Amino acid sequence: SDACAVWTRRDIPRKVVAVKTALVLGSTGCIGNNIVRACLDSGWSVRAFRRPSSETWMLQGLDVESVVGTLEDLASLKEGMRGCDFVFHAAAYYALHSLDMSGSLRVAVEQMRRVLQAARESDVSRLVYTSSVTTIGHPGERGRLADERDFYVPGSTHSAYYESKWAMEAEARCAAAEGLPVIILNPTTVFGPWDVKPMTGQILVMAAKGQVPFWLDREQNVVDARDVGIGHVLAAERGQIGERYILGRETATIRELLTTIADEAGRDPPKWKAPLAAVSALVKVAELMGHLPLVEPLPLEHFKTLRQWQALNVGKAQDKLGFNPRPLADTVRDTLAWFREYGYL
């Protein structure tokens, strides 16, 4: 029996699969936490990077290695990236207002440069950067939807959010051109479980509570956070270096979106259409005040750029990465259920 055991160990070929290691920056946020879960589902070893002050309850029960650091601390970034195959940067700067445009741009660019420097010095195989749909500009030709070929024009809005997202993506694209293995993802409007500090997700909470009495004549593409997490894994495995991919699913009018939320929550849908001109005028006044009282929980930046909202062609990620997100109705149902379970509703 001993001889048989030795023969078995030595002579039967075994398929050895190396476990990949991923570092997730922003692991406690909605997108980052869903990236963590998608990586774990893929059998990868995961390091969850977080600030010292971050709550960690959304990571409880997950088999991850906690890494404490900040985007201002190059040493902590390099330590977290050491030995990693993939790095997911889902912790990019988020400007809540435009009261200090130059300051926002400075913070955004400095943080991005440190992440890129750490990735370069740590020799990671892939850096997948979570950018924003706001860096997708209007289509260059008539008769088609905007896609990855279209770029936001800096200075075309007075929004620190738009400008900082553009500046960070520009840094990532320059690094890719210089040889750093960067892949850029542009999620559309993200709703989903593990949205622990709701930003865009706040609209679901408000609508489910019956606090949104009006709708806007605009369109938004919506994608599930769980699918965005999966999309990051697909990008790490299949994405082309230097390319960007829009992660989106359905384009819906704001009225359709709010009606879907109201139906799921058992509420009446909003009855009134808010004129864009009136909203834009109100936003200009609110900008001087620093907030918009009628939608206090939502960042003012969302309403300053209404005319930038547009339908999108999301086919590239589907064709090149195999990205196959779930329908809007499923996202709304599951996200509201998560908000109820965790006391947001």
C-alpha positions in Angstrom: 0.0 0.0 0.0 2.9 2.3 0.7 4.4 1.7 -2.7 1.0 2.4 -4.3 0.7 5.6 -2.4 4.1 6.7 -3.6 3.3 5.8 -7.2 0.1 7.7 -7.0 1.8 10.9 -5.8 4.6 10.8 -8.3 3.1 9.5 -11.5 -0.5 10.7 -11.8 -0.4 14.2 -13.4 -2.2 16.9 -11.4 -3.4 20.2 -12.7 -2.0 22.8 -10.4 -3.8 26.2 -10.5 -2.1 29.1 -8.8 -4.4 31.2 -6.6 -4.4 34.8 -7.8 -4.0 37.6 -5.2 -6.0 40.8 -5.6 -5.8 44.0 -3.7 -9.0 46.0 -3.6 -8.7 49.8 -2.8 -12.0 51.1 -1.5 -13.1 47.7 -0.1 -15.6 49.2 2.3 -17.5 51.1 -0.4 -20.4 49.8 -2.6 -18.4 49.0 -5.7 -15.2 48.0 -3.8 -17.1 45.6 -1.6 -18.8 44.0 -4.5 -15.4 43.6 -6.2 -14.1 41.9 -3.1 -17.0 39.4 -3.2 -16.6 38.8 -6.9 -12.9 38.1 -6.4 -13.7 35.6 -3.6 -16.3 33.9 -5.8 -13.6 33.5 -8.4 -11.4 31.7 -5.8 -8.9 34.5 -5.5 -7.0 35.5 -2.4 -8.2 39.1 -1.5 -6.6 41.9 0.4 -9.1 44.5 1.5 -7.5 48.0 1.7 -9.2 50.5 3.9 -8.6 53.7 5.8 -7.9 53.5 9.5 -11.2 55.3 10.2 -13.4 53.1 8.0 -16.1 50.9 9.4 -15.6 47.2 8.7 -18.9 45.5 9.3 -19.5 45.1 5.6 -16.3 42.9 5.5 -17.3 40.7 8.4 -17.6 37.0 7.4 -15.4 37.4 4.3 -12.2 35.5 4.0 -10.0 38.6 3.4 -6.7 40.0 4.6 -7.3 43.5 6.0 -4.8 46.1 4.9 -4.9 49.5 6.6 -3.6 52.6 4.8 -4.5 55.7 2.8 -4.1 56.9 -0.8 -1.8 59.6 0.7 0.6 57.0 2.1 2.7 55.5 -0.7 4.3 53.0 1.7 1.0 51.5 2.7 -0.1 51.3 -0.9 3.2 49.5 -1.9 2.9 47.1 1.1 -0.7 46.3 0.1 0.3 45.6 -3.5 3.3 43.6 -2.7 3.0 40.2 -4.4 -0.4 40.9 -5.9 -1.4 39.8 -9.3 -4.2 42.4 -9.7 -5.0 45.7 -8.1 -8.5 47.2 -8.2 -8.6 50.9 -7.6 -12.2 51.6 -6.5 -11.3 54.3 -4.0 -10.8 57.3 -6.3 -11.6 60.8 -5.0 -15.2 61.8 -5.0 -15.9 65.6 -5.1 -19.2 66.4 -3.3 -19.2 70.0 -4.3 -17.3 72.6 -6.4 -16.6 75.2 -3.8 -12.9 74.5 -4.2 -12.3 73.3 -7.7 -8.5 73.7 -7.7 -8.3 71.9 -4.3 -10.4 69.0 -5.5 -8.3 68.6 -8.7 -5.1 68.7 -6.7 -6.3 66.0 -4.2 -7.6 63.8 -7.0 -4.5 64.0 -9.2 -2.1 63.5 -6.3 -3.9 60.4 -5.0 -4.1 58.9 -8.5 -0.4 59.5 -9.1 0.5 57.8 -5.8 -1.6 54.7 -6.7 0.0 54.6 -10.2 3.5 55.0 -8.7 2.9 52.2 -6.2 1.6 49.9 -8.9 4.6 50.6 -11.1 7.1 50.0 -8.3 5.2 46.9 -7.1 5.2 45.4 -10.6 1.6 44.3 -10.6 0.2 42.4 -13.5 -2.9 44.5 -14.0 -4.3 47.6 -12.4 -8.0 47.9 -13.0 -9.2 51.5 -12.4 -12.8 52.3 -11.6 -13.4 55.6 -13.4 -16.8 57.2 -14.0 -19.4 57.4 -16.7 -19.0 61.2 -16.5 -15.7 60.9 -18.5 -17.8 59.6 -21.5 -18.5 62.7 -23.7 -21.2 63.3 -26.2 -20.9 61.3 -29.5 -18.7 62.7 -32.1 -21.1 61.9 -34.9 -24.8 62.3 -35.3 -27.0 59.3 -35.2 -25.2 57.1 -32.7 -25.0 56.6 -29.0 -22.0 57.7 -27.0 -19.5 55.0 -26.3 -15.8 54.6 -25.2 -14.6 56.6 -28.2 -16.2 59.7 -26.8 -14.4 61.8 -24.2 -15.6 64.5 -21.8 -14.2 67.9 -22.7 -12.5 69.5 -19.7 -14.0 72.8 -18.7 -17.4 72.1 -20.3 -19.1 72.0 -16.9 -18.4 73.8 -13.6 -18.4 70.5 -11.7 -15.5 69.4 -9.5 -16.8 65.9 -9.8 -16.7 65.8 -13.6 -13.3 67.6 -13.7 -11.6 65.5 -11.1 -12.9 62.2 -12.6 -11.6 63.4 -16.0 -8.2 64.4 -14.5 -7.8 61.0 -12.8 -8.7 59.0 -15.9 -6.3 61.1 -17.9 -3.5 60.2 -15.5 -4.4 56.5 -15.8 -4.4 56.7 -19.6 -1.0 58.4 -19.6 0.4 55.7 -17.4 -1.0 53.0 -19.7 0.7 54.8 -22.7 3.9 54.6 -20.8 3.7 50.9 -20.2 1.8 50.4 -17.0 -0.8 47.6 -17.4 -3.9 49.8 -16.7 -7.4 48.9 -17.7 -10.1 51.6 -17.2 -13.8 50.8 -16.4 -16.6 53.3 -16.6 -19.6 52.1 -14.6 -22.9 53.9 -15.3 -25.3 54.7 -12.5 -24.7 52.0 -9.9 -27.4 50.6 -7.6 -27.0 47.4 -5.5 -26.4 45.7 -2.2 -23.6 46.8 0.1 -24.2 50.5 -0.7 -23.3 51.3 2.9 -23.0 55.1 2.4 -25.6 55.7 -0.4 -24.9 58.4 -2.9 -26.7 57.7 -6.1 -28.4 54.9 -4.2 -30.0 57.6 -2.1 -32.5 58.2 -4.9 -33.8 54.6 -4.3 -34.2 55.2 -0.6 -36.0 58.5 -1.1 -38.3 57.2 -3.9 -39.2 54.2 -1.8 -40.2 56.5 1.0 -42.3 58.6 -1.3 -40.0 61.6 -1.1 -39.6 62.2 -4.8 -42.7 63.9 -6.1 -41.4 64.9 -9.5 -39.5 63.5 -12.4 -37.1 64.9 -15.0 -37.1 64.5 -18.7 -33.7 62.8 -18.7 -32.3 59.3 -19.2 -29.9 57.3 -17.1 -28.2 54.0 -17.7 -28.3 51.8 -14.6 -26.2 48.8 -13.7 -26.2 46.5 -10.7 -23.3 46.8 -8.2 -22.9 43.0 -8.1 -22.4 42.9 -11.8 -20.0 45.8 -11.7 -17.9 43.7 -9.2 -18.0 40.8 -11.7 -17.1 43.2 -14.5 -13.9 44.1 -12.7 -12.9 40.5 -12.5 -13.6 40.0 -16.2 -11.6 43.1 -17.0 -8.6 41.8 -15.0 -8.8 38.5 -16.9 -9.8 39.6 -20.4 -9.4 43.3 -20.7 -6.9 44.9 -23.1 -4.4 47.2 -21.5 -5.0 50.9 -22.2 -8.6 50.3 -23.1 -11.7 51.5 -21.3 -15.0 49.7 -21.0 -18.4 51.1 -20.1 -20.1 48.8 -17.5 -23.9 49.3 -18.0 -27.2 47.5 -18.6 -30.4 49.4 -19.2 -31.0 53.0 -20.3 -34.3 54.2 -18.7 -36.0 57.5 -18.5 -36.0 59.0 -15.0 -39.8 58.6 -15.0 -39.4 54.9 -15.8 -36.8 54.4 -13.1 -38.8 56.2 -10.4 -41.9 54.2 -11.4 -40.1 50.9 -11.2 -38.9 51.9 -7.7 -42.4 53.0 -6.6 -44.0 49.8 -7.9 -41.5 47.7 -5.9 -41.9 49.8 -2.8 -45.7 49.9 -3.0 -45.8 53.6 -3.5 -47.5 55.9 -6.1 -45.1 57.0 -8.8 -44.2 60.7 -9.1 -46.9 62.8 -10.8 -45.2 66.0 -11.9 -42.6 66.7 -14.5 -40.0 69.3 -13.4 -38.9 71.6 -16.2 -35.2 71.4 -16.8 -34.9 75.2 -17.0 -36.5 75.6 -13.6 -34.2 73.0 -12.1 -31.1 74.5 -13.6 -32.1 77.9 -12.3 -32.7 76.5 -8.8 -29.3 74.7 -8.9 -27.5 78.0 -9.7 -29.1 79.6 -6.6 -28.3 76.5 -4.5 -24.7 76.5 -5.6 -24.3 79.9 -4.0 -25.8 78.4 -0.8 -23.7 75.2 -1.0 -26.7 72.8 -1.0 -30.0 72.1 -2.6 -32.7 72.0 0.1 -35.3 70.1 -2.0 -33.0 67.1 -2.4 -30.8 67.6 0.6 -29.5 64.0 0.9 -28.3 64.0 -2.7 -25.1 65.7 -3.8 -25.7 69.0 -5.6 -23.2 67.9 -8.3 -25.8 65.4 -9.6 -28.1 68.2 -10.6 -25.6 70.7 -11.9 -24.9 68.5 -14.9 -28.3 67.4 -16.0 -27.6 68.2 -19.7 -24.7 65.8 -19.7 -26.9 62.8 -18.9 -27.3 60.7 -22.0 -28.0 57.2 -23.4 -25.0 55.0 -24.0 -23.8 52.1 -26.1 -22.7 49.5 -23.6 -21.9 46.8 -26.2 -18.1 46.8 -25.9 -17.9 45.3 -22.4 -20.5 42.7 -23.4 -18.6 41.7 -26.6 -15.0 41.9 -25.3 -15.4 41.0 -21.7 -18.5 38.8 -21.7 -20.2 41.2 -19.3 -23.8 40.2 -18.9 -25.6 42.3 -16.2 -29.0 41.6 -14.8 -32.2 43.5 -15.6 -33.1 46.8 -13.9 -36.2 45.4 -12.2 -34.0 42.7 -10.4 -31.5 45.4 -9.3 -34.3 47.6 -7.9 -35.9 44.7 -6.0 -32.7 43.3 -4.5 -31.3 46.7 -3.6 -34.5 47.8 -1.8 -34.5 44.5 0.0 -30.9 45.1 1.1 -31.8 48.6 2.3 -34.7 47.2 4.3 -32.6 44.5 5.9 -29.9 46.9 7.0 -32.3 49.6 8.3 -32.1 52.2 5.6 -35.8 51.8 4.9 
